[in-house]
Structure formats: structure tokens, C-alpha cells
Amino acid sequence: MALYTFTPQGRRAFNKYGATLQHADNETRYATTKQVEDTCRAMIASYHADVQSHNAYKGDESQKDLATMAKIRANRTVATYNEYILKNRFVFRKNVPPDIDIELRMVE
């Protein structure tokens, strides 16, 4: 094995194998990062829409049920999002895009 890695042909094969692994790692990393970021952005958009609905309807007595349902949906999204971020924090490696929140807050 040692002679194989010290010959030009062996070195070429070894480097080609390493380059192939690096390429696969980069593709996988990008696909995973994109999927996690897209999921986060979708949950954030859903959360903000529900918070806006809650704020719009909470003052109107006839629309109180709509406000309550929007609050429940927003809080459910918060729980799901915060758990998702915890499970996928390895993806960001301290490089979180500015449009992605580290944590969402419950609606009171």
C-alpha cells in the first residue's frame, strides 16, 4: 500500500479519490443547508402572517375566535421552529443568514 501511494499513478488515483469525496461533501452540504434555510424561511413567514392576523383581530370582540386561532397557529409554529433550529444548528456553523432568526418568541 505504501509503495502505491508514493508512485505517480498511485498519487493520482489517491488525489482523484479525495477530490471526488470533497465534491460529494460540498454538494451534500449545500443541499442540506439550502433545505434547512428554505424550511426556516417558510416557517418564519407563516409565523409572521399568524402574528399579524392575531394583532389585527384581537381588539375586535366579534373576531376574537380568529385572533385565538391565529395565536395558536403562531405558537405551534414557534415550538416546531425552535425544535427544528436545535436539531439543525450544525448546518449554520455560526454563519446564520440575517433573515433567519435563531429563536422565535411565543405570542402572548
Secondary structure, 3 states (H helix, E strand, C coil): CHHHHHCHHHHHHHHHHHHHHHHHHHHHHHHHHHHHHHHHHHHHHHHHHHHHHHHHHCCCHHHHHHHHHHHHHHHHHHHHHHHHHHHCHHHCCCCCCCCCCCCCCCCC
